[in-house]
Amino acid sequence: MNYRLENNNPADFERLVNSICQKISGTGVVEFSPGKDGGRDGKFTGTAQNFPSTKDSWSGKFIIRAKLFNVIRRSHIN
């Protein structure tokens, strides 16, 4: 599967990260409403279902932060 992350806008990227975290950790992932910076961070509280493994899962409270920045590389400037 070829997923072009550079085609995402920041909100879509942050939703993607929260969705991946929910898939790995389970239903304890909560996505926040957009904050001052427009970001949609999240948190996980509970015992992760699949991280780092199904036999030895982490538990507690974890903050999820993801940011996508649009960076122009000098090699792409004519």
Backbone as ProteinMPNN parsed JSONL, in Angstrom:
{"seq_chain_A": "MNYRLENNNPADFERLVNSICQKISGTGVVEFSPGKDGGRDGKFTGTAQNFPSTKDSWSGKFIIRAKLFNVIRRSHIN", "coords_chain_A": {"N_chain_A": [[0.845, -1.18, 0.0], [0.608, 2.166, -0.874], [0.733, 5.051, 0.666], [0.314, 8.398, 0.484], [1.51, 10.611, 2.512], [2.157, 13.293, 2.316], [0.075, 14.418, 0.953], [-1.923, 14.858, 2.738], [-3.795, 17.148, 4.772], [-3.061, 19.056, 7.762], [-5.109, 18.462, 9.736], [-6.332, 16.085, 8.797], [-4.104, 14.38, 8.906], [-3.62, 14.295, 11.679], [-5.97, 13.063, 12.555], [-5.58, 10.588, 11.339], [-3.325, 9.648, 12.772], [-4.45, 9.426, 15.361], [-6.346, 7.444, 14.786], [-4.687, 5.278, 14.11], [-3.42, 4.931, 16.578], [-5.658, 4.163, 18.082], [-6.239, 1.72, 16.873], [-3.991, 0.23, 17.601], [-3.909, 0.487, 20.424], [-6.521, 0.344, 21.446], [-9.967, 0.92, 22.432], [-9.737, 2.958, 24.278], [-8.719, 5.343, 23.36], [-9.092, 8.773, 23.01], [-10.049, 11.405, 21.012], [-9.239, 14.798, 20.967], [-11.067, 17.91, 20.703], [-10.402, 20.471, 18.232], [-7.561, 22.401, 19.177], [-5.961, 25.486, 20.321], [-4.008, 25.742, 18.36], [-5.24, 24.533, 16.29], [-4.867, 21.87, 16.166], [-5.675, 18.373, 16.595], [-5.21, 16.707, 19.023], [-4.826, 13.839, 21.207], [-5.677, 11.377, 23.741], [-4.866, 8.46, 25.637], [-6.226, 6.255, 27.911], [-5.924, 3.559, 30.029], [-5.46, 0.037, 29.468], [-3.339, -0.986, 26.985], [-4.33, -2.858, 24.181], [-2.776, -4.14, 22.248], [-0.111, -3.356, 22.496], [3.078, -3.124, 24.003], [2.833, -5.708, 23.14], [0.424, -8.407, 22.932], [0.624, -9.951, 25.178], [2.154, -8.566, 27.041], [1.154, -5.859, 27.898], [1.089, -2.267, 27.887], [-0.031, -0.029, 30.445], [-1.917, 2.755, 31.644], [-1.923, 6.354, 31.442], [-1.662, 8.117, 28.475], [-0.514, 10.695, 26.382], [-1.351, 11.785, 23.158], [0.26, 13.181, 20.481], [0.498, 14.788, 17.437], [1.857, 16.301, 14.626], [1.759, 17.858, 11.494], [3.825, 19.331, 9.247], [4.202, 21.604, 6.609], [6.88, 21.599, 4.62], [9.156, 23.182, 2.588], [11.606, 21.992, 0.574], [14.882, 22.99, -0.252], [15.938, 21.828, -2.551], [13.809, 21.56, -4.214], [13.208, 24.009, -5.137], [13.351, 26.23, -7.803]], "CA_chain_A": [[0.0, 0.0, 0.0], [1.373, 3.397, -0.98], [-0.084, 6.133, 1.216], [1.059, 9.65, 0.308], [1.263, 11.477, 3.665], [2.29, 14.702, 1.959], [-1.193, 14.887, 0.403], [-2.827, 15.158, 3.85], [-3.702, 18.419, 5.472], [-2.734, 18.747, 9.154], [-6.23, 17.853, 10.476], [-6.461, 14.694, 8.35], [-2.958, 13.64, 9.43], [-3.82, 14.071, 13.115], [-7.013, 12.033, 12.673], [-4.937, 9.332, 10.969], [-2.5, 9.224, 13.906], [-5.362, 8.97, 16.416], [-6.934, 6.174, 14.349], [-3.644, 4.25, 14.256], [-3.281, 4.692, 18.025], [-6.822, 3.402, 18.532], [-6.089, 0.351, 16.367], [-2.943, -0.421, 18.382], [-4.154, 0.528, 21.863], [-7.895, -0.04, 21.776], [-11.017, 1.935, 22.461], [-9.461, 3.991, 25.275], [-8.202, 6.55, 22.723], [-10.066, 9.857, 22.871], [-9.538, 12.514, 20.199], [-9.682, 16.096, 21.466], [-11.522, 18.922, 19.751], [-9.263, 21.301, 17.825], [-7.045, 23.328, 20.179], [-5.585, 26.827, 19.853], [-3.237, 25.635, 17.118], [-6.043, 23.815, 15.315], [-4.52, 20.458, 16.234], [-6.606, 17.439, 17.21], [-4.433, 15.735, 19.779], [-5.672, 12.866, 21.881], [-5.102, 10.7, 24.898], [-5.267, 7.077, 25.872], [-6.228, 5.856, 29.313], [-6.315, 2.161, 30.151], [-4.448, -0.96, 29.131], [-3.251, -1.15, 25.535], [-4.658, -4.22, 23.776], [-1.776, -4.743, 21.359], [1.173, -2.656, 22.537], [3.937, -3.534, 22.892], [2.388, -7.017, 22.658], [-0.828, -8.802, 23.58], [0.938, -10.598, 26.456], [2.811, -7.628, 27.942], [0.58, -4.58, 27.472], [1.283, -1.079, 28.71], [-1.256, 0.551, 30.984], [-1.742, 4.085, 32.213], [-2.463, 7.482, 30.684], [-0.694, 8.556, 27.483], [-0.947, 11.816, 25.541], [-1.051, 11.576, 21.738], [0.514, 14.448, 19.797], [0.958, 14.617, 16.061], [1.845, 17.552, 13.867], [2.219, 17.769, 10.114], [4.299, 20.63, 8.784], [4.524, 21.707, 5.19], [8.247, 22.102, 4.513], [9.664, 23.251, 1.227], [13.03, 21.69, 0.525], [15.614, 23.835, -1.209], [16.183, 21.116, -3.8], [12.617, 21.664, -5.043], [13.042, 25.406, -5.562], [14.136, 26.53, -9.017]], "C_chain_A": [[0.886, 1.238, 0.0], [0.486, 4.551, -0.53], [0.736, 7.412, 1.215], [0.723, 10.626, 1.438], [1.34, 12.951, 3.308], [1.015, 15.275, 1.341], [-2.216, 15.201, 1.485], [-2.706, 16.61, 4.265], [-3.453, 18.086, 6.948], [-3.867, 18.061, 9.934], [-6.413, 16.381, 10.086], [-5.322, 13.832, 8.885], [-3.152, 13.32, 10.911], [-4.927, 13.054, 13.371], [-6.446, 10.656, 12.348], [-4.105, 8.792, 12.136], [-3.382, 8.717, 15.047], [-6.006, 7.634, 16.053], [-5.942, 5.023, 14.475], [-3.46, 3.913, 15.732], [-4.451, 3.886, 18.567], [-6.729, 1.95, 18.076], [-5.08, -0.428, 17.213], [-3.347, -0.565, 19.845], [-5.543, 0.076, 22.271], [-8.801, 1.165, 21.916], [-10.799, 3.025, 23.5], [-8.922, 5.281, 24.696], [-9.337, 7.55, 22.545], [-9.397, 10.974, 22.081], [-10.108, 13.812, 20.738], [-10.269, 16.933, 20.34], [-10.32, 19.773, 19.36], [-8.872, 22.299, 18.92], [-6.71, 24.67, 19.571], [-4.822, 26.79, 18.544], [-3.996, 24.899, 16.021], [-5.81, 22.321, 15.332], [-5.553, 19.632, 16.97], [-5.804, 16.343, 17.901], [-5.385, 14.771, 20.467], [-5.001, 12.308, 23.116], [-5.609, 9.27, 24.937], [-5.169, 6.824, 27.359], [-6.703, 4.413, 29.377], [-5.151, 1.234, 29.915], [-4.481, -1.192, 27.628], [-3.484, -2.611, 25.169], [-3.516, -4.902, 23.035], [-0.411, -4.079, 21.428], [1.823, -2.776, 23.892], [3.629, -4.931, 22.387], [1.082, -7.354, 23.374], [-0.583, -9.44, 24.947], [1.495, -9.63, 27.491], [2.383, -6.206, 27.576], [0.884, -3.457, 28.451], [-0.056, -0.63, 29.26], [-0.927, 1.891, 31.621], [-2.419, 5.126, 31.349], [-1.365, 8.003, 29.764], [-1.301, 9.679, 26.65], [-0.468, 11.553, 24.119], [-0.895, 12.946, 21.09], [1.053, 14.147, 18.412], [0.839, 15.951, 15.345], [2.389, 17.282, 12.471], [2.591, 19.177, 9.676], [4.576, 20.556, 7.299], [5.885, 22.36, 5.084], [8.646, 22.073, 3.047], [11.16, 23.006, 1.285], [13.698, 22.533, -0.55], [15.828, 23.14, -2.551], [14.979, 21.189, -4.746], [12.366, 23.085, -5.547], [13.935, 25.668, -6.766], [14.882, 27.829, -8.863]], "O_chain_A": [[1.818, 1.335, 0.799], [-0.408, 4.976, -1.262], [1.762, 7.485, 1.892], [-0.24, 11.385, 1.334], [0.666, 13.775, 3.925], [0.887, 16.493, 1.216], [-3.274, 15.754, 1.185], [-1.648, 17.224, 4.129], [-3.621, 16.933, 7.345], [-3.595, 17.156, 10.723], [-6.626, 15.531, 10.951], [-5.54, 12.684, 9.275], [-2.879, 12.202, 11.347], [-4.832, 12.264, 14.31], [-6.787, 9.671, 13.001], [-4.178, 7.604, 12.45], [-3.085, 7.678, 15.638], [-6.191, 6.783, 16.922], [-6.307, 3.925, 14.895], [-3.356, 2.742, 16.095], [-4.263, 3.019, 19.421], [-7.104, 1.044, 18.82], [-5.289, -1.605, 17.508], [-3.15, -1.624, 20.442], [-5.715, -0.516, 23.337], [-8.436, 2.285, 21.559], [-11.614, 3.943, 23.593], [-8.684, 6.232, 25.441], [-10.395, 7.226, 22.006], [-8.312, 11.434, 22.437], [-11.316, 13.925, 20.946], [-9.996, 16.689, 19.165], [-9.322, 19.797, 20.08], [-9.729, 22.955, 19.513], [-7.114, 24.971, 18.448], [-4.961, 27.686, 17.711], [-3.454, 24.667, 14.94], [-6.469, 21.578, 14.605], [-6.23, 20.132, 17.868], [-5.731, 15.209, 17.429], [-6.603, 14.877, 20.324], [-3.9, 12.716, 23.485], [-6.636, 8.929, 24.35], [-4.159, 7.135, 27.992], [-7.761, 4.078, 28.843], [-3.996, 1.598, 30.135], [-5.516, -1.55, 27.067], [-2.899, -3.505, 25.781], [-3.312, -6.108, 23.179], [0.382, -4.227, 20.498], [1.143, -2.538, 24.89], [4.105, -5.316, 21.319], [0.685, -6.664, 24.313], [-1.484, -9.467, 25.786], [1.329, -9.846, 28.692], [3.167, -5.443, 27.01], [0.931, -3.656, 29.664], [-1.093, -0.821, 28.626], [0.193, 2.125, 32.075], [-3.364, 4.829, 30.618], [-0.26, 8.297, 30.22], [-2.467, 9.613, 26.262], [0.675, 11.151, 23.901], [-1.805, 13.773, 21.143], [1.966, 13.336, 18.252], [-0.175, 16.641, 15.459], [3.37, 16.556, 12.306], [1.773, 20.096, 9.728], [5.116, 19.57, 6.799], [6.041, 23.536, 5.414], [8.49, 21.063, 2.362], [11.892, 23.726, 1.964], [13.137, 22.755, -1.623], [15.891, 23.806, -3.585], [15.11, 20.913, -5.939], [11.419, 23.326, -6.296], [15.128, 25.364, -6.746], [15.593, 28.245, -9.778]]}, "name": "protein", "num_of_chains": 1, "seq": "MNYRLENNNPADFERLVNSICQKISGTGVVEFSPGKDGGRDGKFTGTAQNFPSTKDSWSGKFIIRAKLFNVIRRSHIN"}
